[in-house]
Amino acid sequence: MTAVRLGAGLLWLAVLALAAAELLLLAWFGYRLASYPENHLGFSPYLGLGLALPGLGAGLLGLFGARLGAPRLRRVGAGLVILSLGLVAVLAAFDRFNILIDYETWLQRGMPPRPF
């Protein structure tokens, strides 16, 4: 196995693992919003950036990974970039509109109700 093929394989693994983790996190946020009336958590939803930022990096590497001999990696990388940017947008919307925020921020903002 050549180093180029090994690099492409590891990049595929990283892209798919990060995409699965981001989708799982978004599914959990959806479950949490549908199941509980409270709009606060014991942790910051911005911890999801720990998945989104490496996902963005791996997606960008995947976009340019077609040079590694994996042309389909470009489409998958573009999908991961879109998914990562979507996760960042969801997290920002949660905070901006008080949809799902951490407990301390919820108290500092005067315990606002969830908008829906």
C-alpha positions as CSV (number, residue, x, y, z in Angstrom):
1,M,0.0,0.0,0.0
2,T,1.5,3.3,-1.0
3,A,1.6,6.4,1.2
4,V,-0.9,8.2,-1.0
5,R,-3.5,5.5,-0.7
6,L,-3.0,5.3,3.0
7,G,-3.4,9.0,3.3
8,A,-6.6,8.9,1.2
9,G,-8.0,6.1,3.3
10,L,-7.3,7.9,6.6
11,L,-8.9,11.1,5.2
12,W,-12.0,9.0,4.2
13,L,-12.1,7.6,7.7
14,A,-11.8,11.1,9.3
15,V,-14.4,12.6,7.0
16,L,-17.0,9.9,7.5
17,A,-16.4,9.7,11.3
18,L,-16.8,13.4,11.7
19,A,-19.9,13.5,9.5
20,A,-21.5,10.7,11.6
21,A,-20.6,12.5,14.9
22,E,-22.1,15.8,13.7
23,L,-25.3,14.1,12.5
24,L,-25.6,12.3,15.8
25,L,-25.2,15.6,17.7
26,L,-27.8,17.3,15.6
27,A,-30.2,14.4,16.1
28,W,-29.6,14.6,19.9
29,F,-30.4,18.4,19.8
30,G,-33.6,17.6,17.9
31,Y,-34.5,14.9,20.5
32,R,-33.7,17.2,23.3
33,L,-35.9,20.0,21.9
34,A,-38.8,17.7,21.2
35,S,-38.7,15.9,24.5
36,Y,-38.1,18.6,27.2
37,P,-39.8,21.9,27.7
38,E,-36.7,23.6,29.3
39,N,-34.4,25.6,27.2
40,H,-31.3,25.3,29.3
41,L,-28.7,22.6,29.7
42,G,-26.0,21.8,32.3
43,F,-23.3,22.3,29.6
44,S,-22.8,24.8,26.8
45,P,-24.1,23.8,23.4
46,Y,-21.0,25.5,22.0
47,L,-19.1,22.4,22.9
48,G,-20.5,21.2,19.6
49,L,-17.9,23.4,18.0
50,G,-15.4,20.8,19.1
51,L,-16.9,18.7,16.3
52,A,-17.7,21.4,13.8
53,L,-14.3,22.9,13.5
54,P,-12.4,19.7,12.9
55,G,-15.2,18.7,10.6
56,L,-14.7,21.8,8.6
57,G,-11.0,21.2,8.4
58,A,-11.4,17.6,7.3
59,G,-14.1,18.6,4.8
60,L,-11.8,21.2,3.3
61,L,-9.0,18.6,3.1
62,G,-11.5,16.3,1.4
63,L,-12.4,19.0,-1.1
64,F,-8.7,19.1,-2.2
65,G,-8.3,15.3,-1.6
66,A,-9.1,14.5,-5.2
67,R,-5.4,14.9,-5.9
68,L,-4.9,11.8,-3.6
69,G,-6.6,9.6,-6.1
70,A,-10.0,9.7,-4.6
71,P,-12.3,11.9,-6.8
72,R,-15.5,11.0,-4.9
73,L,-13.8,12.4,-1.8
74,R,-14.4,15.9,-3.2
75,R,-18.2,15.6,-3.0
76,V,-18.1,14.0,0.4
77,G,-15.8,16.7,1.6
78,A,-18.1,19.4,0.3
79,G,-21.0,17.7,2.1
80,L,-19.0,17.7,5.4
81,V,-18.2,21.4,4.9
82,I,-21.9,22.2,4.5
83,L,-22.8,20.0,7.5
84,S,-20.2,21.7,9.7
85,L,-21.3,25.2,8.7
86,G,-24.9,24.2,9.3
87,L,-24.0,22.9,12.8
88,V,-22.2,26.2,13.6
89,A,-25.3,28.1,12.3
90,V,-27.6,25.9,14.5
91,L,-25.5,26.6,17.6
92,A,-25.4,30.3,16.9
93,A,-29.2,30.3,16.5
94,F,-29.7,28.4,19.7
95,D,-27.8,31.0,21.6
96,R,-29.2,34.1,19.8
97,F,-32.8,33.1,20.1
98,N,-32.5,31.5,23.6
99,I,-33.6,28.1,22.1
100,L,-31.0,26.0,24.0
101,I,-28.5,27.7,26.2
102,D,-26.4,26.6,29.2
103,Y,-27.8,27.2,32.7
104,E,-25.6,30.0,33.8
105,T,-26.3,32.0,30.6
106,W,-30.0,31.3,31.1
107,L,-29.8,32.8,34.6
108,Q,-27.9,35.8,33.4
109,R,-30.4,36.5,30.8
110,G,-33.3,36.5,33.3
111,M,-34.5,33.0,32.7
112,P,-36.2,33.6,29.3
113,P,-38.8,31.1,28.1
114,R,-38.2,29.1,25.0
115,P,-39.6,31.0,22.0
116,F,-41.8,28.0,21.0
